[in-house]
Amino acid sequence: MTSAPVATRDLSIPSPGDITRPALAGEKETMVLNMGPHHPSTHGVLRLVVELDGETVVNVAPDVGFLHTGIEKSMESKTYQKSLVMTDRTDYLAPLSNNLCYVLAVEKLLNCEIPPRATAARVLLVELQRISSHLVWLGTHALDLAAMSVFLYGFREREQILDIFELVSGARMMTSYFRVGGLAYDLPAEFPATVQAFLDIIDGRIDEYEDLLTHNPLWLERTKGIGILDAEAAVAFGVTGPGLRAAGISWDLRKDMPYCDYDSYDFAVPIAQNGDTYDRYLVRMAEMRQSARICRQALQRLHDLGPGPYVTTDRKIAPPPKSEITHSMESLIHHFKLWTEGFKPPRGDAFVAIESPRGELATYIVSDGSPKPYRVHMRTPSFVNLQALPYMARGYLVADLVALTASMDPVLGEVDR
Amino acid sequence: MLGEIFKGLRTTLRYLFRQPVTVEYPEIKRPVRERFRGRHELKRFGNGMERCIGCSLCAAACPSDAILVVPAENNLQQPNSPGERYAARYEINMLRCIFCGYCEDACPTNAIVLEHQYELAFYDRKSSIYTKEMLLVPAEQGHGDIPPVLQQLDRRPSPPAQIDL
């Protein structure tokens, strides 16, 4: 262990100004170090203002907002259908999870029925997305701690998942595949075989990453006992996702507030006890295996369901198939109406929370009865999880700050949105 | 302790004797999937007529306002499209386009299609605007029959409400 964990109960979240102010008379002189916004190990444009006493971190102030794109505000001037493409761009490592959260909220507003085939496909793709997102976390986390091979191996498997996304939606990353009422297009014929080919290899590949890291003494030295986030503090900060589960609290919305029929899938919620960087690593590795398990069940379910509708047949929500519009005037009207004006959900609001790879992702939509949302708010896990960073980092070395930031897996597009 | 390091080294050593999964990009190009959303193309019918009827639904569906359509009335002697109108100007700003495919989904005549070309670099902002001439496929590359609903040109004198659909 590189440094002795200091038992601080300081839950305060400093702002950059608290750290950069000159030392008062009688205060100890400390050094202020700017980490980021252009620093590879902050995983995006995150600026960390670090107060140092020698090599030891005295205080950290996360400074966010460098990637602010005004997505929530822009949604207010776009129809519900058009706003969907912006959700891809919040958490750009898990666009399908964002798509899902948004369409579930809109569907709740509209109170519309989703065909079972679409729901099973959504579960399958979102779990693949979880694996791909965790692979990016694993690769970059290991790369930050100088384990290069894991990064290359992880991205190789991620590429296979992105290829599946390209197969179904036409885009590797900005998929926009889930639409209000179901899916954008039906799953292609080669989809089951492609997914099966990936699911056949993934467990062996996770074993390989574990061979490289799990018992590696260098890895243990850099991660064990580093950046401890205990259960009490995790709850106080509102941390969700692997960070919370590594602290010993079994809280996973897929189990605790099931959506998309997750209660009918057989899977476990991995937890750990210590809440350090190593435990967060273990939890995410176990989660990838569980996700692969859910994928197998969802694939079987798609097979059992057979071909069927992939989008709701309610023509007031989803446009009709294009083959209909050349010979049905009514379909043509619906098609034009939906693509120009869009659908009008009733007045009211809807709140939907799902378990994204990073934690609890929620969308809150207020509708005033017009075709455009009155207000969209996204509760993004990265933003909330980042609050715990000063608490976790105090008392450790600068090098540990890199490790524990990576283990929280922030995505800055989601922090600033 | 050393054993664990050797276990990892054995994994990396195994890969030393395997074929690489990467390709040398500019020389070798990875094939894209059928549904890949790349550069747009404006399609034609089998007889060479433009599929685009200038309805501007693509421009309305575009979330990033990247499309400009200026429709014009067809010349009855030499029509450009089988409908009453055609797109006199059709421009896509590739700096704004996010390749979501909504234009393709919205197009009632399957005129605009996102094809597989993905190398879209340019030197200045002006050349990011793709004009109709750049997007339209050559006349011999048309395909498909004109649906009856569009064959209205010879029946123009009758009021639209009486057109038999």
Interface residues (C-beta under 8 A of the other chain):
Chain A: K78 Q81 K82 S83 V85 M86 S149 R156 E159 D163 E166 L167 V168 S169 G170 A171 M174 S176 A184 Y185 P188 E208 D211 L212 L213 H215 N216 P217 L218 P319 K322 I325 T326 H327 M329 L332 H335 F336 W339 T340
Chain B: M1 E4 I5 K7 G8 R10 T11 T12 Y15 V21 V32 R33 E34 R35 F36 R37 L57 A60 A61 P63 I98 F99 C100 G101 Y102 D105 A106 P108 N110 L114 P147 P148 V149 L165
